[in-house]
Amino acid sequence: MHLEIITPDKKVFEGEVIGAKFPGTKGSFEVLNNHAPLISTLENGELRVTTTSGYQYFNIDGGVVEVLNNKIVVLAEAVLS
């Protein structure tokens, strides 16, 4: 799957991933390969990305995520260090 994490300032991450776990406003959820199409709002929290080399973590300050045809686009308000 291809993942992009974008803020109003810059593109924070772009690459191939195995999965991603999101802090949804109605609870956390995970997206894996061949996931059904989805649009969801995100709240402040930790976004965990699973790659072939392990986990990467991003603390996001809310936003939205779209999943379609094995492509995930995250539009985050901000990514905190």
N, C-alpha and C positions, 0 to 999 in steps of 0.2 A: 504494500500500500504506500501511497505517496502522501506525506503530511507537510503542510505549510502552517506556520504560526506567524501571524502578522499583527503588528500594532500600528497605530497611526504614524509612528515615527520610522519604523523599519521592519524588515523581515527578520524574525528572531531565529527561525529554524526552517529548513527545507531539506527533505530527504526521504528515503525509503524506511519504513518502520514495519514491525510485526504487529504492533497494537498500540493503543493509547487509552489511558484511563482519565476521565474528565470529572470535574466538580460541577455537576449539573445543578440547576436551581431546585429540582425535585429529588435530588440525590445523585450520588456518583454512578457512573456507568462506564463500561469499557467497549471499545470498538476494535474488532478483529477483522481479518481479511473476509471479503464478500459480505460485509454487514449490509443490512437493508438501508435504503436511503433515509436520511435523518437530518433534521434541523433542530437545534436545541439551544437554549440560553444557558450561560455558564455563570457561576458565582465566584467570588474570591476563593482561591484555594490552589491546591497542587495538581498540576497536570503531569502525569507520568507517561513517558514515551518509552516503549520497548523496541530496541534495535538489536541487530545481530551481535553488537558488542556489549549489550547490557541495558541498564535503565538510565534515562536522563530525566531530570525533574525541572519543571518550570513553575514558578509561583505566579499565577495570573490574577489580574484584578478585574474579573468579570469579562463578559463578551458573548459571542455566539460561535457555534460550530456547525459546519455542514459536512455531511458524509454522502458521497455519490460516486458510484462506479469505482470503488477502491481508491478514492481521493478524498482526503480530509483537509478542510480549510478551517483554521481557527482565526477568528477576528477578535483579538483581545484588546481591552481598554489599555492595559499596560502589562508588562512582564517585569516582576520585581526580582532583584538580585538576591 
